[in-house]
Each structure stands twice: as structure tokens, then as C-alpha cells.
Amino acid sequence: MRGAAAAAKAVDAAPALLSVEGLSVAFDGEHGPVRVVDDVSFTVAPGETVAIVGESGSGKSVTSLSLMRLVDYAGGRIVGGRIRFKGRDGRERDLATPPAESLTDMRGNDIAMVFQEPMTSLNPVFTIGDQIAEAVMLHQGLDRKAARDEALRMLEKVRIPEPARLLDRHPHQLSGGMRQRVMIAMALSCRPSLLIADEPTTALDVTIQAQILRLIRLLQDEMGMGVIFITHDMGVVAEVADRVVVMWRGRKVEEGTVERIFQAPQHPYTKALLSAVPKLGALRGQDLPVRFPLLVVDDAKAEAAPPAPPPVQDTVRAADAPLLEVRDLTTRFDVRKGIFGSLKARVHAVEKVSFAVRPGETLALVGESGCGKSTTGRTIMGLQSATSGTIRFDGVDTATLDSNGQAKLKEKIQYIFQDPFASLNPRMTVGFSVAEPMLVHDYVPTSKPGLSRRRAVEERVAELLTQVGLKPEHARRYPHEFSGGQRQRICIARALACDPKLIIADEAVAALDVSIQAQIVNLLMELQAKRGLSYLFISHDMAVVERVSHRVAVMYLGQIVELGPRRAVFENPQHPYTRRLMAAVPIADPSRRTRDLRLLTGEIPSPIRSIGDEPAVQPLVPVGEDHFVARHAVGGDF
Amino acid sequence: MLKYLVGRIAGILPVLLVISVFVFGFVHLLPGDPARLVAGPDATQRDVELVRQDLGLDQPLWVQYGRFLGNAVQGEFGRSMKSKRPVSQEIGERFMPTLYLTVVAMVWATLAGLLIGVASATRRGRWQDHVGMVVAVSGIAFPSFWLGLLMIDLFSVKLGWLPTSGYGTWQHYVMPSLTLGLGVAAVMARFTRSAFIEIAREDYVRTARAKGVPARLVVWKHTLRNALIPIITMVGLQFGFLLGGSIVVETVFSWPGLGRLLVDSVNYRDYTVIQAEILLFSLEFIIINLLVDVLYALANPEIRYS
């Protein structure tokens, strides 16, 4: 059922399992009802995968919630259209009209759903076994014992190791990837004919994402169900979809087979979206990073402006002394337990990490959750104290600095956090947030003579806001008036306030929509070209890293396993973990889809070790010009 | 779970010791000579010395504390200065009426509060919610002595259905427990409503709906089970306060409980009784806290295992 021909056949020949006709959904807003989904139509055939793609606010999630009428419980209501669904008995039903409560016999039975957040989607007070068995008991009328056996079979089906032991566990004892497997087991326990997966892998690490995507595809082939895949990730779309529905501002703007959408997008928004998607391998053969060739969709006309050729990022001043030098940095956390808080174990977050960042350079720290990349950044910033090792900034060992020097250091190293919603104080104006570092550090902006300090700071705030693409009058507004991308711009303006030399960007674009993400990446690169900034770019996203970085350090379990120029690491990866990480990244190109259905398993191991059990750290050995790799099996065991 | 329980109980002992030191020190921190206080204002110096020897007040402090602790463990607190009866007897007689009244009041108030709270939360913004919350706010605002007097006037004086005051049959419990529980029920209703609304927004409630769980079970199983976790804490706190004895309710209904004993003992400066009461109230709170923790762990597996 894969490929263009198969998809076309599915549409023509197979009678539709689900057909949505002119669906409109409204929510009550302050000024009357707001249409969040407007006249959306599409069909899903048995065995077919339809991806609904869009960014935040496109209405894709609301559409998915409407199909089972879950939207009624979230404050929305269907104001138009039909949702025709063919049940197992062959009868067709319109799900849009009956009261939401009357559909319980169908939910979880004919249509099932998997949600984005595995960490919060399972009920914390019930065991895994009970939660899976509940649906089976409700819909199949089995008794407790039989339902439990069925739950066990489902856990085996989603390839959970030692499923029998898992039945009596509670959700908090499982990792995110495991929980998502449990969610899938639960969703498929009644063999639904349609599975709706709403961003099922967005919260997961790439290697875990690859496992879950393959699992869903395998089970789909086994059970012959239709799948609706809601996602913002074009890489995932290219990997899984037969057909694609592109949504923008509550409307369907384009629909087609996955090949057609990727090769010949028609609507300007689809074109813009595709231009913003970071594609792993896009810079093959180039030494230096390059900005995204961005198409901009004009809000009013939905017309794309032609892209200017993106400039090459040749900013590294290699002859100068390194700005930041980290040597044998180790950060460990003690795990204490019991009444007397005795030391039970240690988290080996960062182990003997060494690297340097040159002026004007972007060094990327990449790795999956728990690899120690954020702790490294926080330790450099002084938010976390190092267990051992040295950090030299501008030639000075930071450990030797007095409190005055430490404060000065914090002025010259700035941090941008992942979540722009949480990192701005909602009670302070944007102008205050941007000015605050200058006030804290007693920083006097250089300005026209004769200005009072207050006026000078105000002018500087206006100038900073302009530089990050906002307007000076935005200074008087509050954070809730801005979108996620705008807030991240404000955070960048704040980071730039005291004229820093190094910016640590910790997953700074991870929470943003792709088009916004591309804009912010371009902004960071533009600022680097203008001001000669250095970046320590902490990220889990290999494709974004390929865009921005001059050099890359791959971290795994607290250690750097590979370090080298971007091109060398991406085109000639030496460490098995680097290769595994890259293989797991979904490629936004359906013609390069991995047909390999071999299931990947394995968890990301924990950096918690018992006392005295120190991890072995191998030195990095050169394998090419400026390219180093750790010669040991850490992370290569797969 | 057993390990958790043993750990919690072991943690109580040091707390109890600290409290006992305070209670012991209480008499010695009072202005004046305790021996003279006990002997009375008319006693001669000789009498005072006799009392001092009799009470062991001439011994070193740590010996006195040791004896106090030993006696306290056996429930022996000396005699009341007012009635000259053993303190344990005075308190023992008053404790059970207060405990019974508290339990009856807490049971109805908790159940009513939960029902009103859940009913309001599931019909949020509709008339049932507004009615429920108006009742709850009135319950908090209404003075309990006034309610008690109104009820006596109606049910005892006018209708003659219930006894005006006293303690003994089940009829005696009706009005005092209603009066005592009203405020608790109101607080519980508001608290349950907000806890429930918060939990109802959680992703796992949506998951429950998505797998076809009927509305009734979504409310009473998936949502309430999680909302219970903060509610348990609230019930424990309220229970502890009521166990101290309600002075107002006990006075209005002439209920022979701890609240009135406390007022009397403070009025007469009956220090031995006050001492025992402080120890009793502390012990009550500690035991309730322990119960809350156990219930908490039963309701919340994350606490059970960490």
C-alpha cells in the first residue's frame, strides 16, 4: 500500500473508510464564536495513511479531535459538515450530528487515538495493565482476567521487553518512548479500523521516534487499518504518508499524494513550508553553513515572494585565540535517598568534555535527552557548578575570577532557553525584560553624548528590538501579546543587550514551528555575521545543526564521542552513535523513504551509576583534519 | 508500602519527643513557683515544701522530665487542680464525645462536599454550578452559633423533634453535627470543584474519553481518583481542627466535649489539664498526618514507590 500508484489505487478503488465533508468547527471566543476549522474535506481508505500537515493554529489538531467528537469536551462544537464513517458492520454513520456522549461505543473500538504527550496521556494512578484492559473490557465484554491476557498480548505486539512485568507498573516508572508504546497498545487493543495519531513522536528523541514510526507502520500493515497522522514535521510526513492534506489557518489549502506534494507543491503556503523544512544532507558538499532560502507567505495574499540566494556564513576568525576553551569538564549530581540522605548513586551528566569555540564560530552540541548537552551549557554559564575541569573564557580561567569578574562573565556569555513562553516574565513589559540585563550589570550603552542613562537604555532597547525584527513600540507591550516566534526574538534581544561575545542557545528553536524556526535560525546567523558572535548551539535536531554550525560535537551519555567540522561529521561520520543518530532522522523526501521495516528497539541508557562505578572515558583521537572521534563502543551497541 | 509505613512511623518518635519537652517546659516557664501554685495561696511555707517534695519538684530537671515522660507514656498526668480528679479521667470522659461528633460531622461533610463539588465542576458555568457555589459560600459565611440557635428554635422548641442539648442518643447528634460540618462541607465543595476542574483538563482524561470510557466512569474513576490526592490533605487538616473540640458548637448544644474542657481549664489556670490537652492535640495532629500520608500513598503510586 505504499507509493504513488498504491495510494492512487486506494483512493479510486477502495471505498472510503472515513469521509469528511465540509467540516467546520467553532470555539467560543471573547467576541463570539471563532471558526478554527473551516470547510475541510478529505477521505481515508482502509489501509491508507493520510498525513494532515500544518503549523500551530492551522486547525489540524482540532480536526483530529473532531473526528471522534472529543472536541466537544474541549469547548468546541461542529458547526457544519459531515463525518461519514463506515463501521465494522458495514453501516455508514455520520459522526458529526449525534450527541458526543452517544459515541462512546465507537471511540476506542472503531476509531482510536494516540496523542502527542506520552508523559501526561496515561493516568498516573492506574497500572499499565488496567489501563489497556479497560478498553478491552468496555468494548469486547471480556472479564478482567481475559482482558488482562489481551493487554499482555498487546504489549508483546508493540515489542515491549518483559511485558508481563510491565502490566503491574505505573506510568511514572516508564520512559517516554515506552509510554508511547503503551499508548499505541491501548489504542490498538480493540483492533480499530482507523487510528488517529496526533503528533505521536514530537515529544520523543529521534532514535525513539524512528522506532515508534516503524512500529505504527508495521502494525498498520498487520491489521490493515487506516491511519490519520497529524504532524508538523515534513520529515515524518515523507516517511509515513500515502497522501497529504496541508492545512493553513483552519482551511485545507492543498491535498495530494506524498510524492506530488513534495515534488510539485501548488499552494504558496505549501511551497513556503517546504522551503523552511531543514533537510538533513541539504548542505552536502559545502564547507560553511548557509542560511535557509526562505519563502515568505504574505499574510494577506498568501503569495510567496521569490527567495534571494542565501549568503554563506564565513564568520570564523580561525587565527584568533579561542573565545571559550573547555577542558576535561565533569559535572555530576549526587542522588541521595533515605531519612539521612545517604549518597546512593551519581548522575554522570558530563564526563571529561573538552572543546573550544573560536570567535565568530558556531559549535553545535548535539545529542538526545540525558546526554548532558544542556548541563554542559549550564555549567559554562555558571548556573551549575562543575565537579572538575577548567573553563577558560577569553583566555581567563573562570574559576579564578572574583565575584566581580563572575558578574562580568555573565554579561559576556548569554543564554537563550528553549521555551520562549516560560522564559519571559509575564508581568513585566517586553522593554523591561530586554533592559533588565543592562540594569543588573550596570551596563552603559554607547550612545550620543548628553543623553541620560535612562534615555540611553531606552534607545538601546528600541535598537535591539529593531535588530531582531520587531518594532521599538513593542517595548511597552507584555509577553502574552506576542506569538512564540516573536517571544523568541525578544529573548534574543535580551541576550544581545549587554553586547555579549558568546551566546549559548539551548534548544532555542526546538519549540517553534518550522517556518518560524527557519526565520529564527536565519536571524541568529545574520546577527553572527554582523556582530561576530560565537554560538554554542545546543540541539537534538541534526538537520538544524547542519544548517547553522561550523563545527559539531556529538554527545552521548555525558561524553563527546565525535567532534569535527560540520561537513566532515555529516558526510563522513566516524562514531557508530553519530551514524545511528543520523540514520534515525526522518528525511523530508518521500523518494528516500527507508523501506526497512526491521524494528529498532533499545532505550537511551541512563547516566545514573552507582558509587565507585566510574564510566570509562576514552580520549578523542584524530581521524581527519580537525576531526576527532572516541574509539570505544559507547553508544555503538545496536 | 510496608517500608514506607515503617519509615513514616519511625519519623514520628523524634517529633513526639520534641513536643514532650515543650509541654514539660510549659509549667516551668510559667511565672511563679509551681509548687506554690499547686499548694494554693493560703498554704504555709511548710505546705509548699511538702508539695514540692510530693511532686518531685526538688529533683534535678532531667529527673523530673524522665518521670514526666514515663508517666505520660502511661497516660498519667497528675490531678486536675480544679476538680482534684486524675487528668486522664477528666480528658478521657470528654474525648470520646468530641471524637464521635467530629467523625459524624466529617463523614457527612466530606461526602456532601465531594458530591456538590463534583456536581458543580461537571456542570461548570451552568445553573447547578452557580447554586452549588452559592450554597458553599453561604456555608462558609454563616456563623455556626447562629445556625445552631436557629435549629434549636425550629426543631426542638417549635416542632419538638429533637432534644435541645445534651449527649446520648442518635437524636442528640443531628443538630450539633450539622452545625459543625456545615463549614467543612462548604470548604470541601469549593476545594473539590477546583481540584476536579484542574484534573479534568489533564491529557489522560482525554485519553480515557478517546478509548470510549463512558462519562460516568470518566468522572468518578479517572478524574476523581486523581483529584482525591489534594482533597485527602484537606480532609486531614479539617479533621484535626475539629478534633480539638468546637467551643461554639459544644457550648450551644451543651455537648460534654474537649472544647468546653479547654475553655474551663484555661479560665481556672488548671495547668495539669492544659498540659495534657496540648499533648493530646499534638498527638491527634501527628496521627492524622500519618493517616493522610498513608492515604496519599494509596492514592498516588508515585509516592508509594519513591
Boltz contact constraints between the chains, C-beta under 6 A:
constraints:
  - contact:
      token1: [A, 70]
      token2: [B, 209]
      max_distance: 6.0
  - contact:
      token1: [A, 101]
      token2: [B, 215]
      max_distance: 6.0
  - contact:
      token1: [A, 104]
      token2: [B, 212]
      max_distance: 6.0
  - contact:
      token1: [A, 104]
      token2: [B, 214]
      max_distance: 6.0
  - contact:
      token1: [A, 107]
      token2: [B, 210]
      max_distance: 6.0
  - contact:
      token1: [A, 107]
      token2: [B, 212]
      max_distance: 6.0
  - contact:
      token1: [A, 108]
      token2: [B, 211]
      max_distance: 6.0
  - contact:
      token1: [A, 108]
      token2: [B, 212]
      max_distance: 6.0
  - contact:
      token1: [A, 109]
      token2: [B, 212]
      max_distance: 6.0
  - contact:
      token1: [A, 113]
      token2: [B, 210]
      max_distance: 6.0
  - contact:
      token1: [A, 117]
      token2: [B, 203]
      max_distance: 6.0
  - contact:
      token1: [A, 120]
      token2: [B, 203]
      max_distance: 6.0
  - contact:
      token1: [A, 121]
      token2: [B, 203]
      max_distance: 6.0
  - contact:
      token1: [A, 121]
      token2: [B, 204]
      max_distance: 6.0
  - contact:
      token1: [A, 121]
      token2: [B, 207]
      max_distance: 6.0
  - contact:
      token1: [A, 122]
      token2: [B, 204]
      max_distance: 6.0
  - contact:
      token1: [A, 123]
      token2: [B, 204]
      max_distance: 6.0
  - contact:
      token1: [A, 123]
      token2: [B, 222]
      max_distance: 6.0
  - contact:
      token1: [A, 125]
      token2: [B, 225]
      max_distance: 6.0
  - contact:
      token1: [A, 125]
      token2: [B, 226]
      max_distance: 6.0
  - contact:
      token1: [A, 135]
      token2: [B, 211]
      max_distance: 6.0
  - contact:
      token1: [A, 138]
      token2: [B, 212]
      max_distance: 6.0
  - contact:
      token1: [A, 170]
      token2: [B, 301]
      max_distance: 6.0
  - contact:
      token1: [A, 172]
      token2: [B, 302]
      max_distance: 6.0
